[in-house]
């Protein structure tokens, strides 16, 4: 369940909002952690969310789908970065 929104100012005028959530492991341990997903305006406090965690490291829990989304997005981000580097190199030469 979302118990709050973690807001952090990354630079003047730019805020990062991530879900702060609490869950109970299969062993009965209660864990509170912050999602690495940055969203605006973010999930509502009190909203139930699906999470995934490794029983050996429950403090590294994440919202279900966030890691898969980041892995899928990574090649496109890398390709875009290479594209801009090539364009910049062409301009400089």
C-alpha positions as CSV (number, residue, x, y, z in Angstrom):
1,X,0.0,0.0,0.0
2,X,1.2,3.5,-0.8
3,X,1.8,5.3,2.5
4,X,3.2,8.6,1.1
5,X,4.9,10.3,-1.7
6,X,8.7,10.9,-1.5
7,X,9.4,14.3,-3.0
8,X,12.9,15.4,-3.7
9,X,14.2,18.5,-5.5
10,X,16.8,17.3,-7.9
11,X,17.6,20.9,-9.1
12,X,15.9,24.2,-8.7
13,X,12.3,23.9,-9.9
14,X,12.5,20.2,-10.7
15,X,10.8,17.8,-8.3
16,X,11.1,14.0,-8.3
17,X,8.1,12.2,-6.9
18,X,8.2,8.5,-6.0
19,X,5.8,6.2,-4.1
20,X,6.7,5.4,-0.5
21,X,5.1,2.0,0.2
22,X,4.8,-0.5,3.0
23,X,4.3,-4.2,2.7
24,X,4.5,-7.4,4.8
25,X,6.8,-10.2,3.7
26,X,5.8,-13.8,3.8
27,X,7.8,-14.1,7.0
28,X,5.7,-11.4,8.6
29,X,8.3,-8.6,8.5
30,X,7.0,-5.1,7.7
31,X,9.1,-3.2,5.1
32,X,8.9,0.4,4.1
33,X,10.7,1.5,0.9
34,X,10.7,4.0,-1.9
35,X,10.1,3.1,-5.5
36,X,12.7,3.9,-8.1
37,X,10.0,4.9,-10.5
38,X,9.6,8.7,-10.7
39,X,6.1,9.7,-11.6
40,X,3.9,12.8,-11.6
41,X,1.6,13.2,-9.8
42,X,2.3,9.7,-8.5
43,X,0.0,7.1,-7.0
44,X,-2.5,8.2,-4.4
45,X,-1.8,7.6,-0.7
46,X,-3.7,4.6,0.4
47,X,-3.8,3.0,-3.0
48,X,-2.9,-0.7,-3.1
49,X,0.0,-1.5,-5.5
50,X,1.5,-4.7,-6.7
51,X,5.2,-5.2,-5.6
52,X,7.9,-7.7,-6.4
53,X,10.7,-8.6,-4.0
54,X,13.5,-11.1,-3.4
55,X,12.9,-12.9,0.0
56,X,16.6,-12.6,0.6
57,X,16.5,-8.8,0.2
58,X,13.0,-7.6,0.8
59,X,14.3,-4.0,1.4
60,X,15.0,-3.9,-2.4
61,X,11.3,-4.4,-3.3
62,X,10.0,-2.6,-6.3
63,X,6.6,-1.9,-7.9
64,X,5.7,-4.7,-10.2
65,X,6.7,-3.9,-13.8
66,X,9.1,-1.0,-13.0
67,X,12.3,-3.1,-13.6
68,X,10.9,-4.7,-16.8
69,X,9.9,-1.2,-18.1
70,X,13.3,0.2,-17.4
71,X,15.0,-2.8,-19.1
72,X,12.8,-2.4,-22.1
73,X,13.4,1.4,-22.2
74,X,17.2,1.1,-21.8
75,X,18.1,0.1,-25.4
76,X,16.0,3.0,-26.9
77,X,17.6,5.5,-24.5
78,X,21.1,4.2,-25.4
79,X,20.3,4.4,-29.1
80,X,19.0,7.9,-28.8
81,X,22.2,8.9,-26.9
82,X,24.4,7.4,-29.6
83,X,22.3,9.2,-32.3
84,X,23.0,12.6,-30.6
85,X,26.7,11.8,-30.1
86,X,26.9,11.1,-33.9
87,X,25.1,14.3,-34.8
88,X,27.4,16.3,-32.5
89,X,30.5,14.7,-33.9
90,X,29.4,15.5,-37.5
91,X,28.9,19.1,-36.5
92,X,32.3,19.4,-34.9
93,X,34.1,17.8,-37.9
